[in-house]
Amino acid sequence: MLRRMARGDWIVFYSPKTDYPDGPALQAFTAIGQVADDEVYQADLDPEFQPWRRKIEFLPCAETPIRPLLDELDFIEDKARWGYRFRFGVFKIDEHDFNVIRSAMAG
């Protein structure tokens, strides 16, 4: 999915927990930014962990709980099982949903 992103695309980060994998529940949007490069690169964090990354220019924002936004977000089709959509990692949302999240995070 990182290779499909283009310079200028927006990305919103959702954090289900405060720490991976065992932190307390957070269930909030925690970062928002714009892709600022043209290629993926591999970070050299240690010999056993070298994740692929993109350069992102992050905007200042407020951590924003998802629950108050559920009724406004079209990408969440089943409001009773809203967390299911996030189980598959990166996915595309439409402009309406992005604007709902961005507006809430700017507040």
C-alpha positions, -999 to 999 in steps of 0.1 A, spaced: 0 0 0 29 24 7 40 21 -30 5 31 -41 6 64 -22 17 95 -42 33 127 -31 5 149 -19 -18 121 -7 -31 125 28 -29 99 56 -46 97 89 -33 74 117 -58 55 139 -45 40 172 -65 13 188 -42 12 218 -17 34 236 11 9 230 14 -20 206 5 -48 213 -6 -47 249 -14 -11 258 -47 1 272 -74 10 246 -72 44 230 -95 41 199 -85 75 185 -71 92 155 -36 103 166 -18 119 136 -25 134 102 -1 143 74 7 145 37 31 122 18 62 143 10 83 119 -11 81 98 -43 94 65 -31 92 41 -2 124 35 19 135 10 44 143 23 79 173 6 95 161 5 131 178 -27 140 189 -59 122 156 -76 129 133 -47 123 136 -27 91 101 -15 82 92 2 49 83 39 53 73 71 35 82 106 44 52 124 59 48 161 67 26 160 98 1 186 107 -4 198 143 -35 181 156 -54 169 186 -58 132 195 -94 126 185 -116 97 198 -134 78 170 -167 71 188 -182 106 185 -175 105 147 -190 70 140 -223 82 126 -206 107 103 -181 82 88 -193 65 57 -164 40 55 -178 24 87 -207 5 72 -217 -15 104 -217 10 132 -221 -18 158 -189 -35 146 -170 -4 136 -136 -17 147 -137 -45 121 -127 -20 93 -94 -13 109 -83 -50 112 -68 -49 77 -43 -21 80 -41 7 55 -72 14 34 -85 43 14 -113 67 26 -132 92 6 -129 130 8 -160 133 29 -147 110 56 -112 126 55 -127 160 60 -148 148 90 -117 134 106 -94 164 97 -120 189 110 -123 170 143 -85 167 147 -80 204 140 -105 214 168 
